[in-house]
Each structure stands twice: as structure tokens, then as C-alpha cells.
Amino acid sequence: MNVCKLFLVVVFLTCAALAIPPADSQTTASNCTASQQAAVRCFVANAVATDLAKPRYGMTVAQFESYGYGVSQILETHQTFIVLVAISSAIADALPPTNADGTPNQAAQNDAIAETVNAATRWGFATPPQGASLTDLEHFSMDVASAMNGANGVLELLTPGISLRIIDSYIVTATSNGTTNLHELHANLATAINNFIRSGLMKVPPGLTMTQVDSFANSLAWVISNYKAATHRTTLSPN
């Protein structure tokens, strides 16, 4: 099953779960309507049994059921869901799953996603909802990015990865003979972010601080550097 269909199934299973009547009004022998979690787990189990979906990332069926419920909880959030989709689209655009020579390297993109999601949660931009783990957030973002990898040029038109390319430009500027001057990089990023905010091109999200924004930007620089090393790129993929 391709990732696009998987993502559609995940969204559908959430809608199905939300439509289940309360537990005291309806029960079945398999207890699938006892709760939203039970409904989602039953949906995923049936999807696997009928070949509509297959466990991913080395999951057992039971783990895949738990992941399905985790995704249903992510989709019910607001900020976390938006942040994860933004991360996925930016990385699918600017950090494709290929090496500099065009050969496949899905691991490099997956690592970049996992590192970015970790940074987003560490600096307060996203929070795993109850019933979902940090790993669920990572896998959800990987699934969304994988669906976007085959966007047939749409992402190149919308350029959601522009922020990553901007950060990469500062990495390139602060790098000489293969060595990046981290002090220069961090100082330049802080100045750039401050200028963006003062000019109205960027806003600090409510409840967050300038320090958290700077820290997240520095974490993204680290993610980009690791990705470039893994794919042997000197700069990010052009839009």
C-alpha cells in the first residue's frame, strides 16, 4: 500500500472514530465501540486484515493499532498538527530522500524529520497529545512527508522549504574549508530572526519566547548540516 493511501486511511479512521456513539449506548462482542481508542484499534486491525493498510516502521499489528490511535489524537490537536504538517512539507521540499548524485536515501530524510520533530517538542512548538508518543509524532511526520515527496512539482511552486534554505545560506556563509564557525552561524541567525520579527516578516508564536525561536533555528541548522553530510550535498536542493 502506498503512503498516500495510508495517510487517507489514517484520516478516515479518525473520522470513523469520532462518529462512534458513546459506550453506554452501543456495544458489540468485539467491544469496538467501547471507546474512541477501541474503535480506532478495531478499524486499523480490520484495515490490516483486508490489506487496506500494512504496519510500517517495523511495527507489529498491535503497535500499528496504537499508532493509529496516536494519529487520531494528533489530528484532533491544533498547534501540534499544524507544526508537524509544516515540518513535513518543508523537509519534503528542501531535504528530499536522495543523495547529491540522485540515488535514494530515505534514511537521511527520516533522520532529518525525527531530529526536527524532537527539536520542535524540546523548544515548545509541538506537544504529544495524550494517547500519542513522540515516536508517533515522528512517524506521522514521516508519513506526511513521504506522501509529499511525490508532489509532481507542486511543492517546488509553493516552496514550503524556504525557511530551511535561508538557514542553509547562513551555514554556507559561516563555513570555510569544510568547517563551520558555530559562533558566527548562531550570531548571524539570531540577527536575521530579530530583523525578520522587527520587519513583520515573522511572528513569535503566543506563549513562546525569542530564545525558543532562536534555539529552534539553531537546532534546524544542526539538522540541515547532518542531512547534507549524509547526502553529500554542499547546499540544499533548489526549489
Secondary structure, 3 states (H helix, E strand, C coil): CCHHHHHHHHHHHHHHHHCCCCHHHCCCCCCCCCCHHHHHHHHHHHHHHCCCCCCCCCCCHHHHHHHHHHHHHHCCCCHHHHHHHHHHHHHHHHCCCECCCCCECHHHHHHHHHHHHHHHHHCCCCCCCCCCCHHHHHHHHHHHHHHHHCCCCHHHHHCCCHHHHHHHHHHHHCEECCEECHHHHHHHHHHHHHHHHHHCCCCCCCCCCHHHHHHHHHHHHHHHHHHHHHHCCCCCCCC
